[in-house]
Amino acid sequence: MTDLTTASADDRSLRILSTGDLAGIDISLADVVETVEGAYRTLHAGQSDNPRKLTVKPADGHSVAYAMLGRDGSRDVVAIKTSYKHGLDKGRDEQHYYTSLTVYDDVTGLPLAMMDCSRIGSLRTPAVSALLARECAAPGARSALVIGTGTQARLALPFLLTTLPDLDRLMLSGTHPEGIAAVREQVRSYFPDREVEVVTDLRAAAGDADVIVATAGGHTPAAVEADWLKPGALSVLVGHGLAPSTLHRADRVIATSEAQMNVTGTDMADADGKLPAVDAEFPSVLAGVTAGRGSATERIFAYNSGLVVTDIALGHRFAQLALAQGLGTEVALWR
């Protein structure tokens, strides 16, 4: 049962948590990882519901919108997430992105909060990549390569270091000076003794990496091929930066959700427009029902697509912290 039953004054009010409200909340990387992992375990146990996302996209591809509905059985909350991105045919500075999460208490029937979901997504996604690395990286993994310097890249290395603290070589492939500086700053803020190595030879870096996390945007020229990878390498696809061969020639394929991969991973399809079958979904790996990898030399491809149950769990955690600090604004939305 949720402990946020007094979040809204009545059934006609809704507490709004803005970008600024959430920005000031201090939450540890370990707290985020634990919250996200718990959401996967609850889903695997059959206590939560995570239907496939709905997607709309115009023929020219200039925008994309998603709607995701889910229920968290361990918290007794229902939530709806929306995501809209415009300007996919333009540069990063000309794009518009809006995402929100609205959470309802499924015990009292009252609304809990509506919040900007951008920070939640920027934490949830690299936390999932880090969990994938913890479960699927080869034993003794020491080197990681992050491709891209955007939002999803900024915390990729700090989260990897949270679940794989023995990593001692941190590589970054990117072309935007501001993004490179931001990635370095995030690593420095969480792990002051660690340095980030910016690489220019992507093929050589990919060949050295035990773990690769590809977070680049759709216009990136980066495309790591399967034959660049060392035996035992784990490749995690979040955005772009991996060629389809890394999927089709992988020894093992893991997906957070095979259904979502079949919807949002079509750019990785082969010449016939097909994607290979998934060997395991990640909730079953986390639950210990399915092995993350079968041998130390398997090349594993992991597809990290967001599951709304992880957004719900982390959004609920943020709502707890925000309300404890008196943050947010009550809006009489239904009056």
N, C-alpha and C positions, 0 to 999 in steps of 0.2 A: 504494500500500500504506500502511495506517495505521502510524504510529509509536507506537502505544499498546499494543503487544502485551503489555506487562508490567503492564497496568492491573489485571488480576485475577490473584490468585495461582495459580489453577488453574480447571478447568472447573466447579467446584462453588461458587466464590465470585463475588461481585458487589460492585463498588465503588459505594457510594451517595454521591451528591453532593447535599447538602441545599440548601434555600433559602439558608441562612446561608453555606454553602461558596461558592455561586455569587455571592452578593451582594457579596463582598469582592474579586472578580476585576475588575481594571482592563482594559477593552477600549475602544479608540477607536471612534468612529462610523464612521470611514473603514474600519477593519478589518471591522466588521460589514457595511458596504455591499459591500466587496470579496468577503467570504465568501458572502453571499447571491447576489450577481451570478454568482459562479463556479458556484454550484449550479444556477442557471437555464441557464447556458451548457452545463454538462455534461449536463443533462437534454435540451436541444435537440439535442445531438450524439448522442443515443441511448445514452449510457453509463450513465444512471441510470434507475430505475423509480419511478414515482409513481402507483400505482393510485388510483382514486377513493375518497374516504373513506366509511366506513360510519357511518350515523347512526341513533340510536334516540331517540324522543321520545314521551312519553305524550300521549294525546288532549287532555288539558287544558293541555298546554304548560308545566307547572311545572318541567320539567327538560329537558336535552338532553345527549346523550353522543355522542362521536365516537371512532373508532378509525382510525388511519392507519398503513400499512405502506409502507416504501420502501427503496430501495437506492441508495447513492451510489457510482457507478463510479469516480470519481477518488480516493476515499478507501478503497474496498473495505470498506465497512461496511454493515450492514443494521440498521434500527432500527424500533421500533414506538412510536408516540405515542398516548396516550390522553388524552381531555379530557372532563370531566364538570362540568356546571354545574347547580346546584339553586336553586330560588327565583326563577325567571324571572317569576313572578307577584307578586313582592314587591319592596320597595325595595332599593337597592344594598347597604345595610348588613346586610340579612337574607339575602343570597345566599351560596352556598358554591360555590367553584370549585377544582378539582383537576386538574392536568395533569402528565404525566410522560413522559419519553423514555428508552427502554432501547436501548442501542447494542451491537452485536455485531461483532467482527472477522471479516470474511468470508474472510480468508486463514488465520488460525489456528483459527477456529471458536470462539474464546474470547469470553466476555462482556467488554465494556469498562467500561461504567458505566450506572447508572440514575440519572437526575437529575430534579429539579423542573424543569418546562419553562416556568414562568411568566415568568422573566426572559428566556429565549430568545424566547418569543413577543412580549414587550413590546419587544424590540429588532428582531426579524425583520420584524414587520408594518410599522412605520413606515419601515424601511429599504426595503422593497418599494415603499411609496408614494412614497418619495423617488426611487427608480429609475424608477418610472412617470412622475414629474414630469420627471426629467431627459430621458427619451426622448420624452415626449408633450406637454409644455407648449409653448405658442407661443413662437417666438423672442423673446427680450427680456423674458420674464416677470419682473415685479417685485413682484407682490403675491400673498399667500397667505392663505387663510382656513381655519382648523381649527374644525370643529363638534364640540363635546363636550369634556369635561375629565377623562375617566376614564383608565384605564391606557394605552389606545392613543393618547390625545391628548398625553400627557405629553412624549413625545419626537418627536412629529410635526414640529414646527417646527425643532428642532435637526437632524434628519435632512434636512429640506428645504433648510436652509441649507448642509448638507454637499454636496449634489449641485447646488444652485442658489444659489451664494454671492452672486449679484447681487440676490436678493430684498431689498427695502428697506422693504416694508410687511408686517407680520406681524399678522394679525387673529385674534381668538379669540371664538367665540360659545359661551357656557356660563352656567349658572345656579348652580353649586355654588361657593361662595367658596373652600373648601379646594382644589377642583380647579383653579380659576383660579390660585390662589397656587402650586400645584404646577407648573402649566405654565410660569408666569413664572420660577419658580426653576430649572427645567431649562434654559430658554433662557439665563438669566443665567449658569448654571454652565458652559455650553459656549461661549456667545457673549456675554461681558459687556457689549459695546457695543451690543447689540440690545435693543429694547423691544417689548413685546407690547401691542397695542391691543385692549382688550375692547370688542366691538361689541354694541349692543342692537337695532339695526335690521338684521335678518338679510337682508332683501331688498336693501337698499342695499349691504351688505357683499358679498353674493354678486355683485351687479352690478359691483362694483369689482375682484373677485378674478380673477387669471389662473389660479390653482390653488386648488381647494377640496378639502379632505380631510375627509370626514364619518365621524366615529368615535363618535358619540353612542350611548347605550344605547337599548334598544327602547321605552322609555317617553317618549322625547323628543317634544316637540311640533314641533320644528324639521323643516321639510320644504322644501328649496329646490326651486323649480319651474324647468322648462326656460326659460320666458320671462323669468326673472330674470337669466339668464347673459349675459355679454358675448360678442361674437364671439371665437372662439379659446380660450374657457375650457376648462380641463381639470377634470373632476369625478371624484374618486377615492372610491369607496364602500368603507369598511372595516366600519362598523357600520350606523348609521342617521343620518338628517339630510338625505337627498336624496329627493325625491318620484320616483315611477316615471317621470314625464315626462322627467326628465333622461336616463334610459336610452332610452326609446322615441323621443324626438325628437332624440337625438344624431346628429351627422353621421358619427360613427365610434365603434365599441364595441371596447374592448380588455379582455381578461380574462386573469388569470393562468392560469385553467383554465376552459374553457367547460363541461366536465362538472361541475365543482364549482359553478360559477355556477348551473347548472340544478338543483342539489340544494339549495344554501343561499341562493339569491337569489330564492326564490319570492315573497317579500313585495314584489318589484318587478314582478311579473307584471301584465299588462293585465287588462281586464275579462273576457277569455276565458281567463284563467289562463296566458297564454303570455308567453315572453320572446323578444326579438328575437335573431336570429343574431349571433354575434360576428364582427367583421371580422378580428381577429387575436388570437392568444394571445401573451402577453408574452414567453415564451422565444424565439419567432421574431423578435420586435422587438429584443430585446437582442442576438441573434446577427446582426442586420443583414439578415436575410432578408426581413423585412416592415417597411415604414415605420411609425413611431409615429404620424405624422400626415401628411396629404396637402397641407394648406395652412395658412397662418397664421390663417385665420378659422374653421376647423372647430371645432365644439363637440364635445369628446371625452368619453365616459364610460368610466371604467376601473373594473373590478371586482377588488378585491384580496382574494382568498381564499387562505388559507395552503396552501402545498404542503409536504408533509412532507419533501421533499428539502432545502428551505431550513432546516427545523428540524434535520435530520440534520447538515448542514454546520456550522451554528452550534453545535449541541450538541457535535459533535466538536471544534470550536475551543475551546469552553469546557472540555471534558475535557482537552485538551492543556494549557491554562493552569492548570487546577486540579491536575493531577497533577504538573506542574512545581513547584508550591508545596507538594506533599505533602498536599493537601486530600482529604477524603472518608473514608469508613469501609468497611472490608472486612466483608462479611456472608457467612457460610457458608450461603447460601440453599438450596442443593440438597444439603445434607448431612443 
